[in-house]
Amino acid sequence: MTHLSFSARSVPARCAPFAATLGVGLLLAGVPASAATIRPHPAVGQAGTGTTAGHGGKEAPQTWTLAECMSMVEEDPFGARDYAQDWMKHGGDREARHCHALALLELGDELDAAQELDDLVRKAPPSGPESSASLRAVMAEEAAEAWLSAGNPPGALNIVDYGLSIRPGDTNLRLAKARALLEQGNTGAVVTDLTALVARGAEAPTEAFVLLASAERRLGQLDKATQHITLALQRMPDDAGALLERGIIREQVGDATGAQADWQHVLDLSPDSHEADLARQDLAVLAADPDSP
């Protein structure tokens, strides 16, 4: 009896925690993560007054910044959500909504996050920093991530294709599209696109090799899958997503010992991650049927 693990049917997670990549994405999009626009507001702040104490007892207007809000998203998503909501009540517009959506995503409200991010991508102003193709591509990738987390691959594909119409060939959007296509079982399209992407060699991101290996494994192309997951792990030996995928491939070629070692390594590296949850499930299935090929 062939063992089909739970994670064998799951799309590999991103090669780094999603929230941890926010600052990098914004920098690449041309939005300084540490020097966002400061917007003064005349109302509500400390103790509901909208102001903060200044020199000589005078009250200074409350200010909000994108950098401060984004810095809270991963470590304190409730704080980021409340900060963004306060900002939106007092003049904050797209920057406040962007941070609010990402805080919702961290808090597990994927559907509302997806809808807000999707709207921000599609309804950008005609000019100014917020209209830039690079920033909208970052938001489109974030929206796709949220749609996938909400269990809506068609929504993810729709916004990714829209993003690619704005910024053709964007690598992160191509990876987001591959994740969505894998969720829909369209492995052939993933293999076609990512084979071209990994042909760029050192310029290709590690995640492309992991996603390509996953697609090839689902098509039964285990030799190719092994080759590509090996290349991924040569670059990032301790990447949990790549180790999870190699464990699945090893299990399917009959190397239960190797699979167990990979999944245990995932648990040792990041015990609280999504990859660890999937590794635990695979280890449980393997323990229940250790002789399965």
Backbone bond lengths (Angstrom), bond angles and torsions (degrees), N, CA, C in turn:
res aa  C-N    CA-C-N  psi(-1)  N-CA   C-N-CA  omega(-1)  CA-C   N-CA-C  phi
1 M - - - 1.466 - - 1.527 108.88 -
2 T 1.328 116.07 125.25 1.458 119.97 -178.52 1.512 110.52 -78.76
3 H 1.315 114.41 133.41 1.455 120.55 179.70 1.511 109.84 -84.90
4 L 1.330 117.23 119.77 1.459 121.70 175.37 1.517 107.06 -112.48
5 S 1.307 116.07 103.40 1.456 120.30 -175.49 1.517 111.02 -72.38
6 F 1.341 114.92 160.53 1.458 119.77 176.23 1.519 110.51 -59.98
7 S 1.336 116.06 -47.92 1.453 118.32 -176.47 1.514 112.43 -69.88
8 A 1.319 117.37 -17.08 1.462 119.40 177.18 1.519 110.81 -66.18
9 R 1.314 116.36 -18.84 1.455 119.95 178.76 1.517 111.67 -100.74
10 S 1.317 117.31 2.25 1.452 121.07 -175.26 1.523 111.24 -101.86
11 V 1.323 115.20 151.11 1.456 119.84 176.94 1.516 108.70 -75.70
12 P 1.335 118.15 132.65 1.463 119.73 177.46 1.519 110.69 -56.67
13 A 1.310 115.53 138.83 1.461 119.77 178.05 1.518 109.68 -71.61
14 R 1.342 114.09 165.35 1.459 118.81 175.80 1.509 110.49 -57.63
15 C 1.322 116.30 153.41 1.454 120.39 -176.69 1.515 113.29 -72.82
16 A 1.325 118.14 -7.30 1.459 121.17 173.19 1.513 107.09 -141.49
17 P 1.339 119.23 154.15 1.459 120.29 177.58 1.515 110.22 -54.45
18 F 1.332 116.98 135.31 1.465 120.68 -172.14 1.516 112.13 -59.99
19 A 1.336 116.78 -47.43 1.457 119.07 -177.59 1.520 111.74 -62.71
20 A 1.318 116.73 -30.57 1.458 120.19 -177.50 1.516 111.85 -69.17
21 T 1.325 117.98 -16.64 1.465 121.00 -178.47 1.521 112.64 -93.62
22 L 1.345 118.19 -0.95 1.458 120.27 -173.69 1.521 112.11 -60.81
23 G 1.338 117.32 -48.77 1.455 119.60 -178.50 1.509 111.98 -61.19
24 V 1.355 116.36 -40.69 1.461 120.23 178.32 1.516 110.42 -62.03
25 G 1.328 116.38 -45.06 1.457 119.97 -179.36 1.512 112.45 -61.42
26 L 1.330 116.20 -41.20 1.452 119.50 179.94 1.522 111.83 -67.92
27 L 1.344 115.78 -39.03 1.458 118.78 177.41 1.524 111.25 -62.14
28 L 1.348 115.37 -43.73 1.458 119.43 179.16 1.520 110.96 -64.68
29 A 1.339 115.77 -28.60 1.458 119.82 -179.84 1.520 112.20 -82.52
30 G 1.342 116.10 -2.41 1.452 118.70 178.95 1.503 113.95 89.64
31 V 1.342 118.02 14.90 1.456 121.91 177.86 1.513 108.21 -108.94
32 P 1.322 120.52 107.81 1.467 121.85 -177.46 1.514 111.15 -61.51
33 A 1.335 116.58 120.02 1.459 120.03 -177.96 1.509 112.18 -69.83
34 S 1.337 118.30 -19.70 1.455 119.80 -178.73 1.520 112.81 -110.73
35 A 1.335 116.43 6.13 1.460 118.19 -178.33 1.513 110.86 -144.69
36 A 1.335 115.73 50.09 1.453 119.45 179.29 1.522 110.05 -71.74
37 T 1.326 116.03 161.06 1.451 121.28 -179.58 1.522 110.92 -59.69
38 I 1.319 116.96 134.14 1.460 121.98 176.50 1.516 107.69 -96.85
39 R 1.327 115.48 129.04 1.444 119.50 -177.23 1.526 109.16 -119.87
40 P 1.333 118.99 114.98 1.454 120.04 178.78 1.523 110.42 -76.37
41 H 1.329 116.29 146.59 1.458 122.01 179.60 1.516 108.61 -135.46
42 P 1.302 118.20 138.07 1.443 120.70 -173.12 1.516 114.55 -83.61
43 A 1.312 117.59 -8.95 1.452 117.42 -173.07 1.494 112.72 -131.06
44 V 1.251 115.09 162.63 1.450 132.07 176.37 1.504 114.99 44.48
45 G 1.286 114.21 128.24 1.442 120.17 177.58 1.489 108.65 -166.12
46 Q 1.296 116.24 -116.34 1.433 121.59 -176.47 1.511 109.64 -63.52
47 A 1.336 115.58 130.99 1.464 122.76 178.44 1.515 111.04 54.55
48 G 1.311 117.04 32.04 1.460 121.28 175.40 1.512 113.77 78.43
49 T 1.339 118.71 9.42 1.452 120.12 -177.43 1.511 112.45 -90.95
50 G 1.340 116.31 -22.06 1.455 119.58 -178.23 1.503 112.99 80.65
51 T 1.322 116.92 7.99 1.453 120.30 179.24 1.505 109.82 -133.65
52 T 1.330 116.18 162.21 1.447 121.15 176.40 1.517 108.81 -125.11
53 A 1.321 116.88 152.63 1.451 120.91 -176.78 1.510 110.90 -66.64
54 G 1.329 117.18 134.36 1.444 122.01 177.80 1.515 111.04 -114.14
55 H 1.326 118.59 -164.54 1.448 122.62 -179.29 1.522 109.86 -68.71
56 G 1.344 115.61 142.17 1.454 120.72 176.44 1.512 113.28 66.79
57 G 1.329 117.16 23.65 1.456 120.30 177.13 1.510 113.75 81.67
58 K 1.319 117.22 -3.57 1.457 119.57 178.00 1.518 110.17 -73.46
59 E 1.311 115.54 149.83 1.455 120.35 -179.27 1.519 110.39 -97.10
60 A 1.322 114.76 130.99 1.465 120.59 178.55 1.519 109.31 -99.19
61 P 1.320 117.82 148.09 1.478 119.55 178.62 1.526 111.71 -65.21
62 Q 1.321 115.12 144.94 1.468 121.08 176.11 1.525 109.32 -67.11
63 T 1.331 117.09 144.25 1.463 120.89 174.81 1.516 109.68 -125.94
64 W 1.313 115.35 152.45 1.457 122.42 176.54 1.518 108.66 -128.35
65 T 1.309 117.33 146.84 1.465 120.58 176.16 1.518 109.74 -135.44
66 L 1.317 114.80 149.49 1.461 120.09 176.79 1.524 110.31 -63.28
67 A 1.331 115.82 -40.34 1.463 119.32 -178.10 1.519 111.66 -59.25
68 E 1.335 116.14 -45.50 1.469 118.90 -178.78 1.521 111.17 -65.83
69 C 1.307 117.01 -41.66 1.461 120.26 -179.78 1.526 110.99 -64.07
70 M 1.334 116.62 -46.36 1.456 120.18 -178.84 1.527 111.97 -64.32
71 S 1.331 116.45 -32.27 1.462 119.60 -178.84 1.523 112.35 -64.78
72 M 1.332 117.14 -19.57 1.465 120.83 -178.86 1.520 113.49 -93.73
73 V 1.331 117.24 -15.29 1.463 120.46 -168.37 1.521 113.06 -54.91
74 E 1.330 117.21 -47.77 1.463 119.30 -175.32 1.523 112.41 -80.27
75 E 1.339 117.53 -44.39 1.464 120.52 -174.56 1.525 112.81 -82.75
76 D 1.325 117.46 -31.69 1.465 121.43 -177.15 1.523 109.58 -140.89
77 P 1.334 117.63 70.08 1.469 119.34 -176.10 1.522 113.78 -63.36
78 F 1.343 117.83 -31.39 1.465 119.18 175.79 1.528 110.07 -63.97
79 G 1.329 115.84 -43.50 1.456 119.52 177.41 1.510 112.07 -62.88
80 A 1.336 117.02 -41.09 1.463 120.78 178.57 1.526 110.56 -63.94
81 R 1.319 116.27 -42.20 1.477 119.52 178.48 1.524 110.95 -60.59
82 D 1.334 117.11 -47.81 1.464 120.64 -178.15 1.535 110.94 -65.57
83 Y 1.325 115.98 -40.43 1.460 121.05 178.18 1.527 109.78 -59.89
84 A 1.328 116.33 -47.08 1.467 120.63 -178.72 1.525 111.21 -65.66
85 Q 1.324 116.86 -39.68 1.461 119.75 179.28 1.527 110.91 -63.79
86 D 1.335 116.62 -41.81 1.458 120.68 177.31 1.523 110.30 -62.85
87 W 1.328 114.88 -42.06 1.462 120.95 178.63 1.524 110.55 -61.04
88 M 1.338 117.31 -44.66 1.468 121.05 -179.02 1.526 111.58 -64.43
89 K 1.331 116.74 -31.08 1.468 120.09 179.20 1.525 112.04 -70.54
90 H 1.311 115.82 -19.78 1.458 119.18 -174.04 1.519 112.21 -126.67
91 G 1.315 115.46 45.03 1.450 120.29 170.22 1.509 116.01 104.18
92 G 1.329 118.21 -10.94 1.454 119.99 178.75 1.517 111.01 -67.11
93 D 1.308 116.12 135.30 1.469 119.05 -178.39 1.520 110.30 -117.52
94 R 1.327 118.68 -110.89 1.458 121.50 -171.17 1.520 112.55 -67.13
95 E 1.331 118.28 -39.74 1.455 119.65 179.30 1.528 110.80 -63.22
96 A 1.321 116.56 -42.85 1.463 121.00 178.55 1.523 110.86 -64.42
97 R 1.320 116.88 -42.37 1.466 120.94 179.81 1.528 111.10 -65.71
98 H 1.348 115.73 -37.56 1.459 120.04 179.16 1.525 110.29 -61.60
99 C 1.322 116.27 -49.94 1.465 120.05 179.62 1.527 110.87 -63.76
100 H 1.312 116.54 -39.84 1.469 120.91 179.05 1.526 110.62 -60.09
101 A 1.318 116.80 -44.57 1.467 120.41 -179.23 1.521 111.20 -62.71
102 L 1.332 117.09 -41.89 1.460 119.98 -179.19 1.521 111.51 -68.98
103 A 1.324 116.86 -33.98 1.462 119.93 174.68 1.531 110.26 -64.60
104 L 1.337 116.85 -41.97 1.466 120.36 177.32 1.526 111.09 -61.08
105 L 1.330 116.23 -39.44 1.459 120.05 179.02 1.524 110.69 -62.13
106 E 1.329 116.67 -43.42 1.462 120.55 177.80 1.525 111.39 -64.08
107 L 1.333 117.32 -31.95 1.459 121.78 -177.40 1.526 112.91 -83.70
108 G 1.327 117.27 -3.09 1.456 120.33 177.19 1.518 114.78 93.92
109 D 1.329 117.75 5.33 1.467 120.92 177.02 1.529 107.64 -92.90
110 E 1.340 114.53 67.83 1.462 120.04 -171.03 1.516 113.54 -65.34
111 L 1.341 117.40 -37.68 1.458 119.78 -175.67 1.524 111.52 -65.48
112 D 1.334 117.03 -48.29 1.464 119.51 178.96 1.519 110.67 -63.92
113 A 1.337 116.76 -38.70 1.466 120.44 177.72 1.520 110.54 -61.60
114 A 1.336 116.59 -45.15 1.463 120.98 -179.14 1.523 111.41 -61.71
115 Q 1.324 116.19 -44.31 1.462 119.82 -178.21 1.522 111.47 -64.86
116 E 1.344 116.27 -40.19 1.468 118.89 -179.27 1.527 111.09 -69.24
117 L 1.329 117.22 -44.56 1.463 120.24 179.20 1.528 111.37 -64.09
118 D 1.322 116.04 -41.57 1.465 121.09 178.64 1.523 110.06 -58.54
119 D 1.322 115.62 -43.94 1.463 121.00 -179.28 1.528 111.01 -64.74
120 L 1.337 116.57 -40.04 1.463 120.31 179.50 1.526 111.38 -63.10
121 V 1.321 116.79 -38.06 1.469 120.32 179.93 1.519 110.72 -66.80
122 R 1.313 116.26 -44.85 1.466 121.04 -172.13 1.532 112.44 -79.11
123 K 1.317 117.75 -25.59 1.466 120.47 -173.39 1.525 111.33 -115.27
124 A 1.297 115.72 45.68 1.463 120.79 178.49 1.527 109.61 -73.26
125 P 1.336 117.40 151.99 1.469 119.97 176.40 1.526 110.78 -66.53
126 P 1.315 117.22 157.91 1.471 119.73 -176.64 1.523 114.00 -71.13
127 S 1.331 118.07 -18.31 1.463 120.40 -179.36 1.519 109.57 -149.99
128 G 1.343 115.53 169.73 1.450 120.59 179.48 1.517 111.70 96.22
129 P 1.358 116.74 174.01 1.472 121.01 -177.00 1.524 113.75 -56.71
130 E 1.330 117.07 -35.83 1.461 120.22 -176.70 1.524 112.86 -73.29
131 S 1.323 117.00 -8.76 1.469 120.34 179.40 1.525 111.98 -93.36
132 S 1.339 117.65 -3.22 1.469 120.07 -172.74 1.528 111.53 -64.75
133 A 1.328 114.72 141.42 1.469 119.91 -179.43 1.515 111.09 -63.26
134 S 1.333 117.71 -36.11 1.469 120.06 -177.59 1.522 111.60 -66.84
135 L 1.330 118.09 -41.63 1.464 120.67 178.46 1.521 110.61 -67.03
136 R 1.326 116.73 -42.03 1.465 119.43 179.62 1.521 111.22 -66.21
137 A 1.330 117.88 -31.35 1.461 120.27 175.89 1.530 110.45 -66.13
138 V 1.340 117.22 -41.59 1.461 120.62 176.01 1.524 110.28 -59.10
139 M 1.328 116.71 -46.17 1.459 120.83 179.97 1.524 111.46 -64.89
140 A 1.335 116.50 -36.88 1.462 119.39 178.75 1.519 110.91 -64.15
141 E 1.332 116.65 -39.23 1.466 119.72 176.74 1.521 110.42 -64.81
142 E 1.317 116.61 -42.74 1.473 120.70 178.12 1.529 110.49 -62.36
143 A 1.332 116.89 -41.82 1.463 120.61 178.38 1.528 110.78 -62.47
144 A 1.340 116.18 -41.67 1.465 119.77 178.56 1.524 110.58 -61.93
145 E 1.334 116.26 -42.58 1.468 120.71 177.84 1.522 110.50 -58.78
146 A 1.330 116.00 -42.77 1.464 120.25 -179.94 1.530 111.24 -67.07
147 W 1.337 117.29 -43.12 1.466 119.94 178.26 1.530 110.88 -60.70
148 L 1.338 116.67 -41.08 1.463 119.59 178.59 1.527 110.90 -65.20
149 S 1.323 116.65 -41.61 1.459 120.34 178.44 1.521 111.18 -64.22
150 A 1.329 115.80 -29.75 1.468 120.74 178.21 1.523 112.06 -83.04
151 G 1.341 117.78 0.65 1.461 121.22 178.97 1.509 113.68 77.95
152 N 1.334 116.68 30.75 1.461 121.00 -177.47 1.535 110.29 -126.95
153 P 1.354 117.74 75.09 1.471 119.87 178.48 1.529 114.05 -58.47
154 P 1.365 119.77 -36.97 1.468 117.41 177.66 1.525 112.52 -61.00
155 G 1.347 116.75 -38.18 1.460 119.21 176.64 1.513 111.40 -62.41
156 A 1.338 115.87 -39.46 1.460 120.46 178.50 1.525 110.89 -63.97
157 L 1.327 117.09 -45.95 1.466 120.43 179.93 1.522 111.74 -63.21
158 N 1.327 115.68 -37.70 1.460 119.96 -178.61 1.525 111.21 -62.88
159 I 1.337 116.74 -47.42 1.462 119.21 -177.48 1.530 110.84 -73.62
160 V 1.335 117.85 -32.00 1.464 119.79 176.67 1.528 110.17 -64.76
161 D 1.317 116.81 -44.94 1.464 119.31 178.99 1.527 110.74 -63.03
162 Y 1.328 116.25 -37.16 1.467 119.67 176.38 1.530 109.83 -63.73
163 G 1.347 115.61 -44.30 1.461 119.40 178.18 1.518 112.44 -61.34
164 L 1.323 116.53 -40.32 1.467 120.16 179.38 1.530 111.85 -68.51
165 S 1.328 117.25 -24.51 1.463 119.77 175.31 1.527 110.60 -71.19
166 I 1.344 116.33 -25.59 1.456 121.48 178.17 1.522 110.63 -85.91
167 R 1.346 115.17 -40.76 1.470 120.73 -176.98 1.528 108.33 -132.36
168 P 1.316 118.36 78.83 1.469 121.90 -176.35 1.527 112.00 -58.14
169 G 1.329 115.46 138.02 1.454 120.67 175.67 1.515 115.11 80.46
170 D 1.329 118.50 3.02 1.463 120.45 -179.40 1.537 109.82 -57.03
171 T 1.329 117.08 123.42 1.469 121.27 -173.63 1.517 112.43 -63.69
172 N 1.327 117.62 -43.71 1.465 119.66 -178.66 1.522 111.76 -64.72
173 L 1.323 116.22 -36.05 1.459 118.99 177.21 1.529 110.98 -69.36
174 R 1.322 116.92 -35.37 1.476 119.19 176.46 1.526 110.74 -63.85
175 L 1.322 117.07 -37.93 1.467 120.14 177.41 1.523 110.78 -68.06
176 A 1.329 116.24 -40.63 1.467 119.70 177.47 1.524 110.26 -62.52
177 K 1.327 116.43 -38.42 1.464 120.05 177.99 1.524 110.47 -65.00
178 A 1.329 116.84 -39.96 1.465 120.31 178.39 1.523 110.75 -61.68
179 R 1.331 117.47 -42.23 1.469 119.53 178.47 1.522 111.06 -61.86
180 A 1.332 116.43 -41.93 1.463 119.96 179.75 1.526 111.41 -66.59
181 L 1.324 116.53 -41.54 1.470 119.96 179.12 1.527 111.54 -64.51
182 L 1.337 116.93 -37.33 1.462 119.72 176.94 1.521 110.81 -63.99
183 E 1.319 116.55 -38.92 1.470 119.94 177.65 1.522 110.98 -60.97
184 Q 1.323 116.01 -32.46 1.461 120.61 179.96 1.522 112.60 -88.74
185 G 1.335 116.91 -1.76 1.453 120.26 179.59 1.506 114.73 79.85
186 N 1.321 117.79 14.14 1.464 121.44 -179.12 1.528 109.03 -90.43
187 T 1.325 115.40 66.76 1.462 120.53 -173.67 1.529 112.51 -69.37
188 G 1.323 117.12 -31.90 1.463 120.08 -179.12 1.521 111.67 -60.31
189 A 1.337 116.51 -43.09 1.466 120.03 179.63 1.523 110.78 -65.29
190 V 1.337 116.38 -36.34 1.467 120.26 178.54 1.517 110.24 -64.36
191 V 1.320 117.18 -45.87 1.464 120.86 -179.24 1.525 110.26 -61.22
192 T 1.313 116.98 -42.76 1.469 120.23 -178.87 1.527 111.20 -61.70
193 D 1.336 116.63 -49.27 1.459 119.72 -175.30 1.527 111.93 -71.68
194 L 1.334 116.70 -43.65 1.456 118.57 -175.03 1.527 112.81 -78.04
195 T 1.329 118.26 -24.85 1.463 119.16 173.12 1.521 109.60 -61.60
196 A 1.331 116.25 -40.19 1.463 120.05 176.89 1.531 110.80 -67.19
197 L 1.326 116.20 -35.82 1.463 119.55 -178.31 1.528 111.65 -70.33
198 V 1.328 117.80 -45.49 1.469 119.76 -178.29 1.521 111.56 -70.71
199 A 1.337 117.42 -18.03 1.460 120.12 176.42 1.531 111.53 -64.17
200 R 1.327 116.96 -13.13 1.460 120.93 177.12 1.524 111.39 -76.41
201 G 1.326 116.64 -3.72 1.458 121.11 174.43 1.509 113.52 66.68
202 A 1.317 116.35 -124.55 1.464 121.23 -175.07 1.522 112.64 -61.48
203 E 1.324 117.25 -22.79 1.460 120.53 179.56 1.523 111.92 -77.73
204 A 1.311 118.15 -17.31 1.462 121.44 -178.31 1.521 110.25 -77.21
205 P 1.339 118.50 136.83 1.464 120.59 179.42 1.526 111.18 -70.71
206 T 1.316 115.79 151.88 1.466 120.94 -179.39 1.530 111.49 -58.22
207 E 1.318 116.57 -38.61 1.465 119.41 -177.80 1.524 111.93 -59.67
208 A 1.324 117.73 -29.55 1.459 120.11 178.49 1.520 110.88 -61.83
209 F 1.347 117.14 -39.13 1.462 120.78 178.86 1.539 110.50 -67.98
210 V 1.343 116.72 -37.83 1.471 120.07 -179.84 1.523 110.73 -66.83
211 L 1.323 116.53 -46.68 1.468 120.33 179.98 1.525 111.50 -65.94
212 L 1.329 116.65 -38.77 1.463 119.70 177.75 1.523 110.15 -64.15
213 A 1.323 117.73 -43.18 1.467 121.16 178.17 1.526 110.60 -60.72
214 S 1.327 117.03 -40.33 1.465 120.56 178.90 1.521 111.36 -63.12
215 A 1.338 116.28 -43.41 1.465 119.90 179.06 1.523 110.89 -64.86
216 E 1.324 117.21 -43.71 1.466 120.73 -179.87 1.524 110.77 -64.88
217 R 1.318 116.40 -39.45 1.470 119.52 178.08 1.531 110.88 -62.17
218 R 1.296 117.60 -39.43 1.468 120.99 179.53 1.524 111.56 -68.14
219 L 1.329 115.85 -26.92 1.465 120.24 177.03 1.524 112.20 -86.01
220 G 1.320 117.03 -0.03 1.454 120.90 -179.03 1.513 113.99 82.38
221 Q 1.331 116.93 10.78 1.469 121.23 -179.74 1.529 108.39 -91.00
222 L 1.329 115.83 68.98 1.455 120.06 -169.66 1.523 113.05 -70.87
223 D 1.317 118.67 -30.39 1.469 120.02 176.98 1.526 110.97 -64.20
224 K 1.324 115.98 -45.72 1.466 119.94 178.60 1.523 110.55 -66.29
225 A 1.326 115.96 -41.07 1.465 119.78 179.27 1.520 110.56 -60.60
226 T 1.326 116.56 -42.32 1.466 120.81 178.73 1.521 110.66 -62.48
227 Q 1.317 116.24 -42.22 1.466 120.73 179.91 1.523 111.09 -60.68
228 H 1.322 116.92 -45.83 1.463 119.88 -175.14 1.533 112.33 -75.47
229 I 1.322 118.24 -34.47 1.462 118.34 177.94 1.525 110.07 -72.01
230 T 1.326 117.05 -29.77 1.468 120.30 175.19 1.523 110.71 -65.05
231 L 1.326 116.90 -42.40 1.465 120.56 177.17 1.524 111.09 -62.63
232 A 1.333 116.54 -39.53 1.465 119.91 178.58 1.521 111.03 -61.98
233 L 1.326 116.82 -43.95 1.461 120.54 -177.11 1.523 112.58 -76.44
234 Q 1.305 117.56 -21.61 1.468 119.16 171.69 1.519 109.93 -64.95
235 R 1.313 116.24 -34.14 1.457 120.57 178.64 1.528 111.59 -78.86
236 M 1.319 116.50 -43.32 1.467 121.37 -175.21 1.529 108.90 -134.30
237 P 1.326 117.48 82.88 1.467 121.14 -173.87 1.521 114.60 -61.13
238 D 1.330 117.10 -25.68 1.460 120.03 -177.01 1.521 112.77 -109.01
239 D 1.314 117.15 25.70 1.458 119.81 177.58 1.522 109.97 -79.18
240 A 1.325 116.76 120.37 1.462 121.19 -174.35 1.528 112.49 -63.36
241 G 1.336 116.93 -40.94 1.458 119.64 -179.86 1.513 112.46 -63.89
242 A 1.324 116.54 -41.14 1.459 120.53 178.88 1.522 111.64 -68.27
243 L 1.324 116.71 -39.57 1.476 120.36 177.89 1.526 110.94 -65.58
244 L 1.316 116.24 -40.26 1.466 120.10 177.76 1.522 109.97 -59.58
245 E 1.320 116.18 -46.18 1.474 120.75 -178.95 1.518 111.16 -66.25
246 R 1.356 117.69 -41.69 1.460 118.05 179.23 1.522 110.68 -63.64
247 G 1.326 117.42 -35.48 1.458 119.87 176.80 1.517 111.81 -61.22
248 I 1.316 116.09 -40.82 1.468 119.97 178.62 1.529 110.28 -63.80
249 I 1.337 115.59 -45.84 1.464 119.81 179.70 1.525 110.38 -62.34
250 R 1.328 116.98 -45.11 1.464 120.25 179.41 1.523 111.17 -60.69
251 E 1.304 116.98 -41.88 1.465 119.44 179.39 1.523 110.80 -62.10
252 Q 1.337 116.09 -38.74 1.459 119.17 -176.87 1.527 112.66 -73.78
253 V 1.333 117.84 -21.64 1.464 119.30 176.01 1.532 110.98 -94.47
254 G 1.332 117.11 7.34 1.459 121.12 174.64 1.512 115.25 92.93
255 D 1.322 118.16 10.20 1.464 121.37 179.11 1.520 109.15 -97.93
256 A 1.332 116.35 76.11 1.462 120.87 -177.30 1.525 111.32 -65.30
257 T 1.317 117.05 -35.99 1.471 120.59 -179.91 1.526 110.67 -64.41
258 G 1.331 116.37 -45.18 1.460 120.45 178.21 1.517 111.81 -64.49
259 A 1.331 116.25 -40.31 1.459 120.17 178.60 1.528 110.51 -61.90
260 Q 1.325 115.89 -45.99 1.454 120.15 179.55 1.531 111.00 -59.89
261 A 1.327 116.79 -41.95 1.464 120.58 179.71 1.528 111.50 -63.29
262 D 1.331 116.72 -41.78 1.464 119.72 179.28 1.523 111.21 -64.40
263 W 1.328 116.69 -46.54 1.459 119.39 -178.01 1.522 111.95 -66.75
264 Q 1.336 116.88 -35.80 1.457 119.55 176.25 1.532 110.27 -66.53
265 H 1.318 117.11 -35.50 1.464 121.28 177.67 1.524 110.25 -63.49
266 V 1.323 116.68 -38.45 1.468 120.54 176.44 1.526 109.93 -58.91
267 L 1.339 116.45 -45.35 1.467 120.80 179.80 1.518 111.38 -63.06
268 D 1.328 116.63 -38.73 1.466 120.44 -179.57 1.529 111.26 -68.58
269 L 1.335 116.03 -37.06 1.464 120.11 -176.56 1.520 112.95 -76.13
270 S 1.322 117.32 -45.53 1.471 120.72 -173.77 1.525 109.87 -145.45
271 P 1.343 117.15 74.28 1.470 121.37 -173.03 1.520 114.94 -62.30
272 D 1.327 117.80 -20.83 1.464 119.93 -177.36 1.525 113.32 -101.95
273 S 1.319 117.13 9.42 1.462 120.24 -175.07 1.526 112.13 -88.04
274 H 1.328 114.32 166.91 1.471 120.86 174.28 1.523 110.50 -61.75
275 E 1.329 116.24 -39.70 1.465 120.13 178.10 1.524 111.09 -60.39
276 A 1.334 116.07 -37.82 1.466 119.70 179.29 1.515 110.88 -65.63
277 D 1.321 117.48 -38.81 1.468 120.36 177.54 1.531 110.49 -59.70
278 L 1.328 115.84 -43.58 1.460 119.64 179.95 1.525 111.03 -68.78
279 A 1.335 116.69 -38.20 1.465 120.33 178.66 1.529 110.63 -63.13
280 R 1.332 117.48 -40.17 1.470 120.41 177.96 1.529 110.99 -61.21
281 Q 1.329 115.49 -41.54 1.467 119.26 179.64 1.524 110.34 -64.73
282 D 1.323 116.88 -41.73 1.461 120.00 179.62 1.525 111.15 -66.32
283 L 1.316 116.46 -40.06 1.467 119.81 178.38 1.525 110.77 -64.14
284 A 1.323 116.86 -37.35 1.463 120.52 178.72 1.518 110.81 -66.09
285 V 1.351 116.65 -41.83 1.460 120.01 178.42 1.533 110.00 -65.44
286 L 1.322 116.32 -41.63 1.465 120.93 179.74 1.533 111.16 -63.97
287 A 1.320 116.78 -40.15 1.460 120.97 179.27 1.524 111.90 -66.00
288 A 1.355 115.85 -32.88 1.452 120.47 -178.88 1.522 111.53 -75.01
289 D 1.351 117.16 -24.29 1.458 121.53 -178.30 1.524 109.22 -143.03
290 P 1.328 117.60 67.17 1.473 120.57 -172.47 1.506 114.69 -66.69
291 D 1.322 118.71 -18.42 1.463 120.91 -177.78 1.514 113.78 -92.54
292 S 1.357 116.23 2.39 1.454 118.23 -178.08 1.507 110.15 -72.07
293 P 1.334 117.92 141.05 1.472 120.81 179.90 1.526 111.02 -73.00
